[in-house]
């Protein structure tokens, strides 16, 4: 299928069509390159849409066959400022002309310090902070655990249902989803315990249900306390949670749950680590998603959109925690690469005027207006998320319907709107467009996806 009949708004109807399919997807040149890929790249790498990209234009990806694809994936929330942002390219190119790398542990450069300064000033928490830079999100998670263990001299780590924290051995143990992330890769490290959550979309939501919602959250927190008690709360170095759980299905926590975890962590001397790797850097309409819940972690993790496509991650936390590690205990050959640091400084500049944060909030409004009416249809059970981190969940009386999510996503992809699925059961379509996506492009992409969803449900 190369196109889907859509019903765009009047604004989109008068604007030039952004999406353009010169061929079917994938096109002939992409198919040739895919065959070459199969000859040289391990099958262990999956792919959502086997097209090869030539360039990006705004919120569009242009492939080698000339197809213009609306990007609702942003490299899994990495290219939040766009996949070809001129300011990012300008700063990165200028750095490339000076030097590509020295290793910060050997000789230093100011951009590393400037990134740390910005994160110390903008990460939630009214306390003195220090930051360490690394290359990947999983590195940030693992180093946060190292820091927490060093500071507390405790071994155990508490994570949560539906969590995703990475693909390394330790972060696989912390991740909840078995297939494809953990299966066949064991044995996994021990000292990792898992607690329950309180998903907002499962909480009582009708008017006058505040007491039942509070009870729902209290029950989940009691379950967390039970897990802590099973090994002794005094043995836990850290509890690690995403403020919106990404791969687990874009799960927003019910009001009061994160605040309850904050209280538990404080009471038991446990380091609360907020994993903002996917949800941070403006994705939810605030700089950090934890701002929606009014809490601050003792340590906050950033990655993905931090480097605008260049590998960069950060661990930002209380100064006394971050400085508890002995000199030489943290680092990495590529940690805080200067080109990636310049990209991050460009991201910070782009976030300054608030326009991208407003853009994220506009995405949420458009998604809700388009898809919440579909809740009346059998098969769509939830439309949820915050900002430009939105999800549509599929299911019915028989349970989760991964087949519906897969069919709708595949139809949208074939029609030139790149979407991703997620969720423990694979029954969620997630929307992660660039924060500055043009309104007419957003509207057309959502119209295509709506048509694909209706087709899957028919």
BELCORHU-V504970 format. One record per residue. N is the residue number from 1. RES is the residue in one small letter. D_FIRST is the distance of its C-alpha to the first C-alpha in Angstrom with 2 decimals. Layout:
n->{N;N}
res->{RES;RES}
d_first->{D_FIRST;D_FIRST}
This chain:
n->{1;2;3;4;5;6;7;8;9;10;11;12;13;14;15;16;17;18;19;20;21;22;23;24;25;26;27;28;29;30;31;32;33;34;35;36;37;38;39;40;41;42;43;44;45;46;47;48;49;50;51;52;53;54;55;56;57;58;59;60;61;62;63;64;65;66;67;68;69;70;71;72;73;74;75;76;77;78;79;80;81;82;83;84;85;86;87;88;89;90;91;92;93;94;95;96;97;98;99;100;101;102;103;104;105;106;107;108;109;110;111;112;113;114;115;116;117;118;119;120;121;122;123;124;125;126;127;128;129;130;131;132;133;134;135;136;137;138;139;140;141;142;143;144;145;146;147;148;149;150;151;152;153;154;155;156;157;158;159;160;161;162;163;164;165;166;167;168;169;170;171;172;173;174;175;176;177;178;179;180;181;182;183;184;185;186;187;188;189;190;191;192;193;194;195;196;197;198;199;200;201;202;203;204;205;206;207;208;209;210;211;212;213;214;215;216;217;218;219;220;221;222;223;224;225;226;227;228;229;230;231;232;233;234;235;236;237;238;239;240;241;242;243;244;245;246;247;248;249;250;251;252;253;254;255;256;257;258;259;260;261;262;263;264;265;266;267;268;269;270;271;272;273;274;275;276;277;278;279;280;281;282;283;284;285;286;287;288;289;290;291;292;293;294;295;296;297;298;299;300;301;302;303;304;305;306;307;308;309;310;311;312;313;314;315;316;317;318;319;320;321;322;323;324;325;326;327;328;329;330;331;332;333;334;335;336;337;338;339;340;341;342;343;344;345;346;347;348;349;350;351;352;353;354;355;356;357;358;359;360;361;362;363;364;365;366;367;368;369;370;371;372;373;374;375;376;377;378;379;380;381;382;383;384;385;386;387;388;389;390;391;392;393;394;395;396;397;398;399;400;401;402;403;404;405;406;407;408;409;410;411;412;413;414;415;416;417;418;419;420;421;422;423;424;425;426;427;428;429;430;431;432;433;434;435;436;437;438;439;440;441;442;443;444;445;446;447;448;449;450;451;452;453;454;455;456;457;458}
res->{x;x;x;x;x;x;x;x;x;x;x;x;x;x;x;x;x;x;x;x;x;x;x;x;x;x;x;x;x;x;x;x;x;x;x;x;x;x;x;x;x;x;x;x;x;x;x;x;x;x;x;x;x;x;x;x;x;x;x;x;x;x;x;x;x;x;x;x;x;x;x;x;x;x;x;x;x;x;x;x;x;x;x;x;x;x;x;x;x;x;x;x;x;x;x;x;x;x;x;x;x;x;x;x;x;x;x;x;x;x;x;x;x;x;x;x;x;x;x;x;x;x;x;x;x;x;x;x;x;x;x;x;x;x;x;x;x;x;x;x;x;x;x;x;x;x;x;x;x;x;x;x;x;x;x;x;x;x;x;x;x;x;x;x;x;x;x;x;x;x;x;x;x;x;x;x;x;x;x;x;x;x;x;x;x;x;x;x;x;x;x;x;x;x;x;x;x;x;x;x;x;x;x;x;x;x;x;x;x;x;x;x;x;x;x;x;x;x;x;x;x;x;x;x;x;x;x;x;x;x;x;x;x;x;x;x;x;x;x;x;x;x;x;x;x;x;x;x;x;x;x;x;x;x;x;x;x;x;x;x;x;x;x;x;x;x;x;x;x;x;x;x;x;x;x;x;x;x;x;x;x;x;x;x;x;x;x;x;x;x;x;x;x;x;x;x;x;x;x;x;x;x;x;x;x;x;x;x;x;x;x;x;x;x;x;x;x;x;x;x;x;x;x;x;x;x;x;x;x;x;x;x;x;x;x;x;x;x;x;x;x;x;x;x;x;x;x;x;x;x;x;x;x;x;x;x;x;x;x;x;x;x;x;x;x;x;x;x;x;x;x;x;x;x;x;x;x;x;x;x;x;x;x;x;x;x;x;x;x;x;x;x;x;x;x;x;x;x;x;x;x;x;x;x;x;x;x;x;x;x;x;x;x;x;x;x;x;x;x;x;x;x;x;x;x;x;x;x;x;x;x;x;x;x;x;x;x;x;x;x;x;x;x;x;x;x;x;x;x;x;x;x;x;x;x;x;x;x}
d_first->{0.00;3.81;5.90;7.75;11.12;13.86;17.64;19.16;22.92;25.16;25.66;22.02;21.83;24.61;23.61;21.65;18.02;18.13;14.48;13.41;10.60;12.55;10.26;7.12;8.25;10.69;12.03;14.89;17.69;16.35;15.96;19.55;20.80;19.28;21.19;24.24;23.81;23.90;27.15;28.85;27.64;28.50;25.91;27.45;25.16;21.83;18.84;16.18;13.68;14.96;14.99;18.47;19.74;22.11;23.39;23.11;23.77;24.85;22.18;19.48;18.71;18.33;17.17;18.78;16.18;16.87;13.84;15.34;14.21;16.00;18.16;18.78;20.29;23.12;23.69;24.49;26.81;28.38;27.48;28.57;30.14;27.10;26.12;28.21;30.99;33.75;36.62;35.49;35.11;38.50;40.41;38.87;39.52;43.08;43.70;42.30;44.85;47.67;46.93;44.01;45.85;49.31;48.76;50.10;52.44;54.14;54.33;53.00;51.10;51.01;47.27;47.29;50.05;48.39;45.21;47.47;49.49;46.52;45.24;48.78;49.09;45.74;44.97;46.14;49.70;53.07;54.70;55.32;52.40;51.70;48.40;47.39;44.40;42.29;38.96;36.51;36.06;37.27;40.34;41.05;40.93;43.18;45.62;45.85;46.95;49.43;50.86;51.16;52.86;55.18;56.18;56.70;57.71;55.62;53.10;50.59;47.24;45.62;41.85;39.74;37.23;33.56;34.78;33.10;35.45;34.28;34.06;37.66;40.07;41.65;38.54;36.81;39.82;39.31;35.59;34.94;31.60;32.34;29.06;28.05;30.86;34.07;33.50;35.58;37.08;40.29;43.08;42.39;45.17;47.30;48.82;45.49;45.57;42.84;43.39;41.60;39.93;39.75;36.13;36.26;33.46;35.65;38.87;40.41;39.08;40.71;43.48;46.76;45.24;46.57;49.08;46.56;44.22;47.24;48.06;44.51;44.85;48.41;47.38;44.84;47.48;49.98;47.59;47.43;51.22;51.44;49.41;51.64;54.70;53.63;54.45;56.57;55.24;57.68;55.70;52.46;51.93;48.63;46.07;42.61;39.93;36.85;37.37;33.75;32.50;29.31;27.76;29.56;27.26;28.43;31.54;33.97;37.53;39.58;42.30;45.31;43.81;43.71;47.12;48.37;47.28;49.03;52.19;52.03;51.58;54.49;56.72;56.27;56.24;52.66;50.57;47.57;44.64;41.77;38.61;36.92;34.83;31.48;32.83;35.37;35.58;34.59;31.37;32.65;34.41;37.67;38.60;38.72;37.19;40.57;41.98;40.32;42.61;45.65;46.31;46.84;46.56;49.44;46.80;43.43;40.71;38.40;35.78;32.10;32.16;35.86;35.28;32.14;30.52;33.81;35.23;37.78;38.91;42.00;44.41;46.44;49.23;52.79;55.13;57.36;54.46;52.92;56.38;57.33;55.77;58.20;57.77;55.46;53.77;50.58;48.68;46.29;46.18;43.17;43.89;43.54;42.69;43.90;40.67;38.81;41.72;41.41;37.72;38.82;41.51;38.95;36.93;40.18;40.85;37.44;38.09;41.55;41.04;38.91;36.03;33.50;34.88;34.48;30.91;30.23;31.86;29.81;26.60;28.06;29.02;25.61;23.87;26.53;26.43;22.70;22.50;26.02;25.67;23.00;25.88;26.95;23.97;24.44;22.58;23.04;26.47;26.96;26.04;28.34;29.36;31.22;30.39;27.27;27.14;25.36;23.78;22.19;23.47;22.24;24.69;26.69;30.05;29.17;28.63;25.91;22.31;20.57;17.90;16.91;17.02;14.98;12.19;12.25;12.60;9.79;7.33;9.40;9.51;5.96;6.62;9.89;12.29;14.08;15.61;17.92;19.31;23.03;25.89;28.29;26.13;22.74;22.01;21.86;19.29;21.40;21.20;23.22;22.66;25.41;28.41;28.59;25.01;25.21;25.19;22.72;20.25;20.86;20.45;17.10;15.79;17.37;15.99;12.35;13.55;15.54;12.80;10.95;14.45;15.23;12.26;13.45;16.96;16.57}
